[in-house]
Amino acid sequence: MTDVAFDRAVTDPAPVQPASRPNLDKGFNPLTLILFFGILAAGLLFVAYSIYVDINATGTRVTTYLPYILLFVALLIALGFEFVNGFHDTANAVATVIYTHSLPAEIAVMWSGFFNFLGVLLSSGAVAFGIVSLLPVELILQVGSSAGFAMVFALLIAAILWNLGTWFFGLPASSSHTLIGSIIGVGVANAVMRGRDGTSGVDWSKATEIGYALLLSPLFGFICAAVLLLLLKFIVRNPALYAAPEGNKAPPVWIRGLLIATCTGVSFAHGSNDGQKGMGLIMLILIGTVPTAYALNRALPESQVAQFQKTSEAASKVISAKGAGHSIIGDPRPAVTQYIALHELNDGTYPSLAVLVKDVGDQVARYGTLSKVPAEAVGNTRNDMYLTSEAIRFLMKDKANDLNKDEIAVLNTYKGSLDAATKFIPNWVKIAVAIALGLGTMIGWKRIVITVGEKIGKSHLTYAQGASAELVAAATIGAADVFGLPVSTTHVLSSGVAGTMAANGSGLQWSTIRNLLMAWVLTLPCAIMLSATLYVIFSRMF
């Protein structure tokens, strides 16, 4: 085929019959519904049994059931967020395979649900604690208090409400965007209620880092998907790849395999990235309600505890040298907490941190292993470790820290030892989130699938457009997971579809693009206001 003939074939395809709309109304059969509710019930029982086993292993005697009732409610809300996240974001993975007739809708959502499940199980955990570090340090240290519960309930309920609202109107809004806005809202409200400037309630350096990821990922998706489509046209000279489906006819086997593979990649990457957001919040809930079992990583081997002593001594020497000539009297924690909240070095920062590092080292040395830390000391030990880790994190980024590369390396190694002891995720938490996200993927997907499949471009989605958008989305989300950054699957995929439509000259439906942009712009401020309001209400209720 000549270049002229090929270009005419890919820009002006002439299918035998127009592509038909896929069947989106076929319901699940009763056996599927029974299986769905069976897995849901089994998941809840598994969570309850796992918590019982973990608490029993610590030898803690249960004297009141109130904390466990709060724990159960909080876990239901956290898993509910992941469930809503699943059906809100399903369309991003399955819209292309459904609208190219590569898979029937009911098979596509079950396939996507399974690989979301696997993505959560095999995730690294880096994103989970990146989200948590946005929260105000004083609330994290007192997460088991009434203010801590108000924080968790406010941010989760705000995120769920906004996700449900945008889903109802068929808008592919970002669950990541929503959750981060909710966290910022809680931080600002907490600072104002404590008489401080609202901007002091959030780790803005981390928020900015995450904000850049959320801001740039849709632009990256649009441009890269457009470029990939044009590159495909240049390299793969097969007109069938650039045509819309013929009626209800499935695509050729090799194209179908490519589209299913890209759908699988996006589903897995979505589970790996988005599933971690719920994990971090669930760990906060567990630390606040059952600190004896979850505040410290009791499964840490004794060899790592011994290594902790070495890294602690090395870090203590570095920090003590920086604080030489100054001394403190009394509790060092308020000064360290103030540094984390305000990010301002003063004469008391290094000596206070040096005392805290020594205290942490003494506590670990006293017990020999984390599994032997007494129940009454667990919370304090964990808080001291968390404070020290966060202070070191900010010190290493602070331009006024006068630390050299070797000193930073020593502190970074010590921080890794602290994080191994405090930032861990039990396997049962991963499984519970995986079940919630996987089951959510199979429910309520239709509204947003229609938006992605029919309302972004003016012409029917072609095979190459679907594959290009999905490949870029999977690669972007996978890279973000490696670097511990939360990105929006929704934004990357929908902007990728728009990019392929623009590159193909198919035209865009600007009313839909306008609505998507409005949702993208409004999500952050609306989530902030909603969570801040709920936090104020809950703080007065609890």
BATI-873102 format. One record per residue (C-alpha): y, z, x. Coordinates in steps of 0.5 Angstrom, whole numbers, plus 500, padded with zeros to 3 digits. Layout:
REM BATI-873102
YZX;...
END
This chain:
REM BATI-873102
500500500;507498503;512503504;516500498;510500493;509508495;516510494;516507488;510510486;512517487;519516485;517513478;510514477;507511471;501515468;496512463;499517458;504523458;502530461;500534455;502542454;496546456;493551451;496557452;494560445;487561447;485569446;480573450;473574447;471581444;467582451;473580455;477586451;471591452;471589459;478590460;478597456;472599460;475598467;481601464;478608462;473608468;480607473;483613469;476617470;476615477;483618479;482624475;475625479;478623486;484628485;479634483;475632489;481632494;484639491;477642491;476640498;482644500;479651497;485652493;485656486;488653480;492659477;496654472;495647469;503645468;503642475;497638473;500636467;506633470;502630475;498626470;504624466;508622472;501618475;501614468;508612469;507610476;501606474;504603468;510601472;504597476;501595470;508592467;509589474;502585474;504582467;511580469;509577475;503573473;507567472;509566479;502565481;498562475;504557472;503551477;495551476;496552468;501546468;497541472;491543468;487545475;485551471;485553464;490559462;485564461;481563467;487562471;490569469;483573471;482569477;489571479;488578477;482579481;486577488;492581486;486587486;484585493;491584496;492591494;486594497;487590503;495592504;498595510;502600507;508599511;512596505;510603501;514607505;520602506;521603499;521611499;525611505;531609501;531615497;535621498;532626504;534632500;530630494;524628498;524634501;524638494;520633491;516638487;522641484;525639477;530635481;524631484;521630478;527628475;528623480;521620480;521619472;528616472;527611477;520609474;522609467;528605468;524600472;519599467;525598461;528593465;522589467;520589459;527587457;527581462;520579460;521579453;526574454;522570458;526571464;523571471;527577474;524581480;520587480;522589487;530588485;529592479;525598483;530598489;536598484;533604480;532608487;539606489;542609482;538615483;541616490;548615487;547620481;544625486;550625491;555625485;552631482;552635488;559633489;559628495;561621495;556617491;555612497;552618501;546618497;543612499;540610506;545604506;542601513;535600510;538598503;542593507;536590510;532590504;538587500;538581505;530580504;531580497;538575497;535570502;528570500;530565494;534561498;529560503;524559497;528553494;530550501;523550504;519548498;524542497;523540505;515541504;515536498;519531502;515532508;508531504;511525501;512522508;505524511;500524505;501517502;497518496;501517489;496521485;499527489;506526486;504524479;504529473;497530470;495525465;494528458;489534459;486531465;484535471;487533477;482530483;478535486;481535493;488536489;485541484;482545490;489545494;492548487;487553486;488555494;495556493;495560487;490565490;494565496;500567492;496572488;493576494;500576497;503579491;498584490;499586498;507586497;508589490;502593490;505598495;511599492;507604487;503607492;509610496;512613489;505615487;504619494;511622493;508625486;502627489;506631495;510634490;505637485;499638490;502639497;496642499;491636498;496630500;502633504;499632510;493627512;487632513;483626515;487625521;481626527;482632532;483626538;489624534;492631534;491632541;495626542;500628538;501634543;502630548;507625545;511631542;512634549;515628552;519627546;522634546;524633554;528627552;531630546;532637550;536633555;540630551;542637548;543640554;549645555;549646547;545651543;544653536;543660532;539660526;535654522;536647525;534644519;541643515;544640521;538635522;538634514;546633515;545628520;540624516;544624510;551622513;548618520;554622524;552625531;555631533;554637538;549640534;545634532;541634539;540641540;538642533;533636533;530639539;529646536;525642530;521638535;519644538;517648532;513642529;509642536;508650535;505649528;500644530;498647536;497654532;492651527;489646532;488641527;492639520;486640516;486648518;494648516;494654511;496652504;502656504;505653510;503645508;509644505;514646510;510643516;510636512;518637511;519639518;515633520;518628515;525631517;524629525;521622523;527620519;532623524;529620530;529613526;536614525;537616532;534610535;538605531;545609532;549605537;552612539;545615541;546613549;538613549;535608554;529603553;524608556;527614552;527610546;519608547;518615548;521617541;518611538;511613540;512620537;515618531;508614530;504620531;509624526;508618521;500618522;500625519;505624513;505617511;498616509;495613503;488615500;483610498;483612491;491611490;490604493;484603488;488606482;494601483;489595484;486596478;493597474;496591477;490587476;489589469;496588468;496581471;491579465;496581459;503578457;503572462;505567457;513568456;514567463;509562465;513557459;519558463;516557470;512551467;517548462;524550463;526549470;525542471;527536466;520533468;513535468;511539474;507535479;501537483;505536490;511540487;506546484;503546491;509546495;512552491;506556492;505555499;512557501;511563496;505565499;507564506;514568505;511574501;505574507;511575512;515580509;508584508;507584516;515586517;514591511;520588507;519588499;521581497;521578490;515574488;519571482;525569486;521566491;516562487;521560481;527558486;521554490;519550483;527549483;527546490;521541489;525539482;531538486;528534492;524530487;530528483;527530477;533534475;534541473;535545466;541548468;541553462;535556465;538556472;544559469;539565466;535566472;542567476;544572471;538576471;538575479;545578479;545583473;538586475;541591481;547593477;543594471;538598474;542602478;546604472;540605467;536610473;543614474;544615467;536617466;537622472;543625469;539626463;532629466;536633471;539637465;532637461;527640467;
END
